[in-house]
Amino acid sequence: MIQKRAGILQRSLSAISEVVPTGTGALLVSNPLSWERGGVVEVEIGRGQGLVNPETGESLPHEVLRTGRVYQRIRFLAPPVPALGYRGLRLRPLAESPRVISSAETVLESPFYRAILDPARGGLRRLVDWESGAELIATGHPQALGQWLYVTGGDDLPNRLVQYSTVTPIPELTVHAAGAGKLVSSGRTALGAWARLLTEAPHCPAIETEVFLPAGRREVRITLRVRKTATRAKEAAYVAFPLALAQPRFGFATQNGWVDPARDILPGGCLEWFPIQDWVGIEGDERSVLISPLDAPLVTLGDVVRGTWPREFGSRPATLYSYVMSDYTPEGYAASQGGDFVFRYVVTSGPKFDAARAARFGAESLTPLEVNEITRSDKLTPGSGLLDPVKESGLVISPSTAQVSAWKQAEDGRGWILRRLETSGQDTAATVGVPRGATRSGYRCTAVEDDQGALTVERGLVRVDLKAYGLATLRLELEPGVKP
């Protein structure tokens, strides 16, 4: 499935590159979200090459992650890319390699955060938000932020964790925190500050943790690369995020909104663990922390899973656990988990919880900017000449809180279908159109694309009123001969 997705993505980016009037020897950075944004990007380019922003003529700082015989994998911060559009970057030979300042420091800093490492435990001991001065990690907590936890127990049957019962005994579990750690390397470049730690835990002989503080983004990126040996004993694994927030209130994203688990879970619903869409947040003390787990969609709040099956959410400490593995299958299954695994997280902080900010953060974390190197095979036909070689937006959209969640050709061939989702929790008047004012008419539709009524079009923009957290399906018809 991953290979199939990669193939579809590569063909799509190649098709976009064919019509964009950016020449070969360039990267095309594509933004699939409906607002302008930059972001951290990883890509492979030729050895000795660098990137230039043709709009400013300035070189873009980058960090070399791996080097092969011909190519190198780099990480760079892309400048803002228009909504549902693209930006071209030129490839140029570098006179010298990017400067790297290596050190054995256990303190990382960016314009937004100060992080103090805990090499022995493989995580962060302190994290300070420069803007507010707030300490974000719970002081004296037995676990570090980003630390790997391996849980044993549950093999003695019957128990309510394996049989999902409320009358059998609660199993005795033991939490083994990763330890025996060391600092492998740390340093900084113009792109940001980074460190790599190495720890171990039962059945996990190697846990490599990278902490990265981008210089141009209000975020902390944590990546765990775990080598695990297989076992058929009952087990679970987590990544810990102990936060310093008093009287915490929790929330997490669903497909078209967000949920407060203390208020919104139906009676009888699971309160042990929670499936999230793209973010989970904790608010307290007039500030909030958002976490986006890129590879593991389950979380637990306040404690690891113990099979207590609470009937009410109750009061819980401000500790979040990313629930990455479990083998609590009933008897009769020979389940096991072994191999090499990668778990990535993006962490940010701010003032009180804001639903639109959370939705934007989650979407940007899970929907990265996509990159394609333009080669001669991408230029089989000449472009239209209408597009800008430097940057272009696919749609003209306002406001950004009314996200575009789908954009496709209509099933009946009559125009284009868009779906917009309001994320701020407020009734909103939204507009949408294509560049250069080529929108002729607009209609509100059902989810199966049946027209419900015409919408107002002013200066090429279609207006639609959205209810708080509402979803609307629209049909846009363009002037003859125009394609978005």
C-alpha positions in Angstrom: 0.0 0.0 0.0 2.8 2.4 0.9 4.6 1.7 -2.5 1.3 2.2 -4.3 0.7 5.5 -2.6 4.3 6.6 -3.4 3.7 5.7 -7.1 0.5 7.7 -7.3 2.1 10.6 -5.6 5.1 10.6 -7.9 2.9 10.5 -11.0 0.8 13.3 -9.8 3.8 15.5 -9.0 5.2 14.7 -12.4 2.0 15.7 -14.1 2.0 19.1 -12.2 5.7 19.6 -13.1 4.8 19.1 -16.8 2.5 22.1 -16.9 4.4 24.4 -14.6 6.8 26.7 -16.6 9.7 26.0 -14.3 12.7 24.5 -16.1 14.7 21.4 -15.3 17.3 21.6 -12.6 14.7 22.7 -10.1 12.5 21.4 -7.3 8.8 21.9 -7.3 7.3 22.1 -3.8 3.6 21.4 -3.7 1.2 22.4 -1.0 -1.9 20.1 -0.8 -3.6 22.3 2.0 -5.9 25.3 1.5 -3.7 28.0 3.1 -0.3 29.4 2.4 2.4 27.7 4.5 6.1 26.8 4.7 7.5 23.8 6.5 10.3 21.3 7.1 11.0 19.2 4.0 13.2 16.2 3.4 14.3 15.3 -0.1 17.1 13.7 -2.1 19.2 15.8 -4.4 22.6 15.5 -6.1 25.7 15.6 -4.0 27.2 19.0 -3.7 24.0 20.8 -4.7 22.0 23.4 -2.8 18.8 25.3 -3.1 18.1 28.9 -4.2 14.8 30.8 -3.9 14.4 32.4 -7.3 12.0 35.0 -5.9 14.8 36.4 -3.7 18.0 35.0 -5.2 19.0 33.8 -1.7 20.3 30.3 -0.9 18.2 28.2 1.5 19.9 26.7 4.5 19.8 22.9 4.7 21.1 20.0 6.7 22.6 16.9 5.2 21.1 13.8 6.8 22.7 11.0 4.7 25.2 10.9 1.9 25.5 8.3 -0.9 27.8 8.0 -3.9 25.6 10.2 -6.1 22.8 11.6 -4.0 22.4 13.2 -0.5 19.3 13.4 1.6 18.8 16.9 3.0 16.4 18.6 5.3 15.4 22.3 4.7 12.8 24.8 5.6 10.7 25.6 2.6 9.5 29.3 2.2 5.7 29.8 2.1 4.0 27.9 -0.6 0.6 29.2 -1.9 -2.7 27.5 -1.0 -3.3 24.3 -3.0 -0.4 25.5 -5.2 3.3 25.3 -5.7 6.7 27.0 -5.4 9.7 26.4 -7.6 13.3 26.3 -6.1 16.4 26.2 -8.2 19.2 23.6 -7.7 22.7 25.0 -7.8 26.2 23.6 -7.1 27.5 24.7 -3.7 31.0 26.2 -3.3 31.2 24.6 0.2 29.2 22.2 2.3 26.7 23.6 4.8 28.3 24.6 8.1 27.6 22.3 11.0 28.6 23.1 14.6 28.9 19.8 16.4 29.0 19.6 20.2 28.3 17.4 23.2 25.8 19.9 24.6 22.7 18.7 26.3 20.9 22.0 25.8 19.1 22.8 22.5 17.7 26.3 21.6 15.6 27.8 18.9 13.9 31.2 18.7 10.8 29.5 20.3 12.1 26.9 22.8 14.9 25.9 25.1 15.2 22.1 25.6 17.3 20.3 28.1 18.1 16.7 27.2 17.9 13.7 29.5 20.4 11.3 27.7 20.1 8.6 30.3 16.3 8.3 29.7 16.3 9.2 26.0 14.1 12.3 26.1 13.7 15.8 27.3 14.0 16.8 31.0 12.9 20.4 30.5 11.2 22.4 27.7 10.7 26.1 28.1 8.5 28.2 25.8 10.5 31.4 25.2 7.4 33.5 24.5 5.6 32.8 27.8 8.5 31.6 29.9 6.4 28.6 30.8 8.0 25.2 31.7 6.1 22.7 29.7 7.4 19.4 31.2 6.2 18.3 34.6 9.1 18.8 37.1 10.2 15.6 38.9 8.1 13.3 36.7 9.6 9.8 36.6 9.4 9.8 32.8 11.1 12.1 30.3 9.2 13.7 27.4 9.6 11.4 24.4 10.8 8.5 26.5 10.1 4.9 25.4 8.1 2.7 27.8 7.7 -1.1 27.5 5.0 -2.7 29.6 4.9 -6.4 30.6 2.2 -8.4 32.3 -1.2 -9.7 31.5 -0.2 -13.3 30.8 -2.0 -14.8 33.7 -5.6 -15.5 32.6 -8.3 -14.7 33.1 -7.9 -11.0 33.3 -10.0 -8.1 32.2 -7.4 -6.6 29.9 -7.3 -9.6 27.6 -10.9 -10.7 27.9 -12.4 -7.2 27.9 -14.5 -8.0 31.0 -15.4 -5.9 34.0 -15.6 -8.9 36.4 -12.3 -10.7 35.9 -9.2 -9.6 37.8 -7.2 -6.5 36.8 -3.8 -7.8 35.7 -0.5 -6.7 37.3 1.5 -4.7 34.8 5.1 -3.5 35.0 6.3 -0.4 33.2 9.9 -0.6 32.0 11.2 2.8 31.1 14.0 3.0 28.5 17.4 3.6 30.1 21.1 3.1 30.0 21.1 5.9 27.5 23.8 8.2 26.1 24.1 11.3 23.9 25.3 10.1 20.5 25.6 13.6 18.9 24.2 17.1 18.9 24.8 20.3 17.0 23.2 23.1 15.1 23.1 24.5 11.6 21.3 27.5 10.1 18.3 25.2 9.9 18.0 24.5 13.6 19.4 22.5 16.6 19.3 18.8 16.9 20.5 15.9 19.1 20.5 12.1 18.8 20.2 9.8 21.8 20.5 6.1 22.2 18.7 4.0 24.9 17.5 0.4 25.4 14.6 -1.4 27.0 13.4 -5.0 27.4 13.0 -6.5 23.9 14.1 -3.2 22.5 18.0 -3.4 22.2 18.3 -0.1 20.3 16.1 3.0 20.6 17.4 6.0 18.7 15.7 9.3 19.5 16.2 12.4 17.5 15.1 15.8 18.9 15.0 18.7 16.4 14.2 22.3 17.0 13.7 24.1 13.7 14.9 27.7 13.7 11.9 28.9 11.7 9.0 27.0 13.2 7.3 27.0 16.6 7.6 23.3 17.1 9.7 20.5 18.5 10.1 17.4 16.4 10.8 14.0 18.1 11.6 10.9 16.1 12.1 7.4 17.6 13.7 4.6 15.6 13.1 1.4 17.5 14.6 -2.0 16.9 12.4 -4.6 18.6 12.7 -8.4 19.1 9.5 -10.4 18.7 7.9 -12.1 21.7 4.5 -13.9 22.2 4.2 -12.7 25.8 1.6 -10.0 26.5 3.2 -6.6 26.0 2.6 -3.0 25.1 4.7 0.0 24.3 4.2 3.8 24.7 6.0 7.1 24.2 5.5 9.4 27.2 4.6 13.1 27.2 4.4 14.4 30.9 3.2 18.0 30.8 3.2 20.7 33.5 -0.5 21.8 33.2 -2.7 22.1 36.3 -6.3 20.9 36.1 -5.8 19.7 32.5 -8.6 19.6 30.0 -8.1 17.2 27.0 -9.2 17.3 23.4 -8.4 15.4 20.2 -9.3 15.6 16.6 -11.9 13.5 14.8 -12.5 13.3 11.1 -14.5 16.5 10.9 -14.1 18.1 14.3 -12.8 17.5 17.8 -13.8 15.7 21.0 -13.6 16.5 24.7 -13.4 13.0 26.2 -14.6 14.2 29.6 -17.8 15.5 28.0 -18.5 14.0 24.6 -17.9 10.2 24.8 -21.2 8.3 24.8 -22.1 6.1 27.9 -20.4 2.8 27.5 -17.7 4.2 25.2 -14.0 3.3 25.7 -12.2 5.6 28.2 -9.0 3.6 28.3 -7.6 4.7 25.0 -8.7 7.0 22.2 -8.3 7.1 18.4 -7.3 10.5 17.1 -7.2 12.0 13.6 -4.2 14.3 13.6 -3.8 16.1 16.9 -4.3 15.7 20.6 -4.2 18.7 23.0 -4.0 19.5 26.7 -5.0 22.9 28.2 -4.4 24.2 31.7 -3.0 27.3 33.4 -4.1 29.6 30.5 -1.8 27.7 28.1 -2.0 24.6 25.9 0.2 22.0 24.3 -0.7 20.2 21.0 0.9 17.0 19.9 0.6 15.3 16.5 1.6 11.6 16.4 2.4 11.0 12.7 2.6 7.2 12.8 0.5 6.0 15.8 -3.2 7.0 16.0 -4.0 5.7 19.5 -3.3 7.7 22.7 -4.0 7.2 26.4 -4.6 10.1 28.8 -3.2 10.2 32.3 -1.9 6.6 32.5 -1.1 3.5 30.4 -3.8 1.0 29.6 -4.5 -1.2 32.6 -7.9 -2.8 31.9 -9.8 -0.9 34.5 -12.5 0.1 32.0 -13.6 3.3 33.8 -17.2 4.4 33.5 -16.3 8.1 33.8 -13.4 10.1 32.5 -12.8 11.7 35.8 -9.8 13.8 36.8 -6.5 12.8 35.3 -2.9 14.1 35.3 -1.6 16.0 32.3 0.4 13.1 30.9 -0.2 11.8 27.4 1.0 8.4 26.2 1.3 7.6 22.5 0.0 4.0 22.4 2.3 2.5 19.7 2.1 -1.3 20.3 0.1 -3.9 22.2 -0.4 -7.6 22.2 -3.5 -7.9 24.5 -5.1 -10.3 22.1 -7.3 -13.1 23.5 -5.9 -16.7 23.9 -5.7 -18.6 20.6 -3.8 -15.9 18.7 0.0 -16.2 18.3 0.6 -12.5 17.9 4.0 -10.9 18.1 5.7 -7.6 17.0 9.3 -7.4 15.9 11.5 -5.5 13.5 12.4 -1.9 12.9 9.8 0.8 13.6 9.7 4.6 13.3 7.5 6.9 15.4 7.4 10.6 14.7 5.9 13.5 16.8 5.5 17.2 16.4 4.9 19.3 19.5 3.9 22.9 19.8 2.5 25.2 22.5 0.6 28.4 22.9 -2.0 30.3 24.9 -5.4 28.9 25.6 -6.8 26.2 23.3 -8.0 27.4 19.9 -9.8 24.9 17.7 -8.8 26.5 14.4 -5.1 26.7 15.4 -5.3 23.0 16.5 -6.9 22.0 13.2 -4.3 23.8 11.2 -1.4 22.4 13.2 -2.7 18.8 12.9 -3.3 19.2 9.1 0.2 20.6 8.5 1.9 17.9 10.6 0.2 15.0 8.9 0.1 16.5 5.4 3.7 17.5 4.6 4.7 19.7 1.6 5.5 17.4 -1.3 8.6 17.8 -3.4 9.5 16.7 -7.0 12.7 17.3 -8.8 11.9 18.5 -12.3 13.7 16.4 -15.0 13.6 16.2 -18.8 11.1 13.4 -18.6 8.6 15.7 -16.8 8.6 18.1 -19.8 7.0 16.1 -22.6 4.7 18.9 -23.7 5.0 22.7 -23.5 3.2 24.5 -20.6 0.2 26.7 -21.1 2.1 29.9 -20.5 -0.5 31.1 -18.0 1.2 29.8 -14.8 3.9 31.6 -12.9 7.3 29.7 -12.9 8.0 30.8 -9.3 4.8 30.2 -7.4 1.0 29.9 -8.0 -2.1 29.2 -6.0 -4.6 26.6 -7.2 -7.6 28.4 -5.5 -8.4 31.8 -4.0 -9.7 31.0 -0.6 -11.0 32.9 2.4 -10.9 32.5 5.4 -8.2 29.8 6.0 -10.3 28.5 8.9 -12.8 27.1 6.4 -10.5 24.3 5.1 -10.9 22.7 1.7 -11.1 18.9 2.5 -11.7 17.7 -1.1 -11.2 19.2 -4.6 -12.1 17.0 -7.7 -13.8 17.1 -11.1 -17.5 16.6 -10.9 -18.8 13.0 -11.5 -21.1 14.3 -14.3 -18.3 16.4 -15.8 -20.0 19.7 -15.0 -17.5 21.8 -13.2 -15.5 21.1 -10.1 -16.5 19.8 -6.7 -15.1 21.3 -3.4 -15.8 20.4 0.2 -15.2 23.0 2.9 -15.0 22.3 6.6 -15.3 25.2 9.2 -12.8 24.6 12.0 -13.0 27.7 14.3 -16.4 26.9 15.9 -18.0 30.1 14.5 -20.5 30.7 11.8 -18.4 31.9 8.8 -19.0 33.6 5.4 -16.5 31.9 3.1 -15.4 32.6 -0.4 -13.6 30.5 -3.0 -12.6 30.9 -6.7 -9.8 30.2 -9.1 -7.0 32.7 -9.9 -7.7 35.4 -12.5 -11.4 35.5 -11.7 -12.5 32.7 -14.1 -15.3 31.3 -12.0 -18.7 31.6 -13.8 -21.2 30.1 -11.4 -21.4 28.2 -8.1 -23.9 25.9 -6.5 -24.4 24.3 -3.1 -24.7 20.5 -3.5 -25.4 17.4 -1.5 -22.6 15.0 -0.7 -23.5 13.0 -3.9 -23.2 16.2 -6.0 -26.9 17.0 -6.6 -27.4 20.8 -6.9 -29.4 22.4 -4.1 -29.3 26.0 -5.1 -27.2 28.7 -6.8 -24.7 30.7 -4.8 -23.7 34.4 -5.2 -20.6 35.1 -7.4 -18.9 38.4 -7.0 -15.7 39.3 -8.8 -15.0 35.7 -9.6 -15.5 34.5 -6.0 -18.3 32.2 -4.9 -19.7 32.9 -1.4 -21.1 30.3 0.9 -22.3 30.6 4.6 -20.9 27.8 6.9 -22.3 26.9 10.3 -19.8 26.4 13.2 -17.9 23.2 12.5 -20.2 22.8 9.4 -19.4 21.0 6.1 -20.5 22.3 2.7 -20.2 20.7 -0.7 -19.9 23.2 -3.6 -19.9 23.0 -7.4 -17.8 25.6 -9.3 -18.3 26.1 -13.0 -15.5 28.0 -14.8 -15.4 30.1 -18.0 -15.1 28.0 -21.2 -11.6 26.8 -21.8 -10.4 27.4 -18.2 -9.1 24.7 -16.0 -7.9 25.1 -12.4 
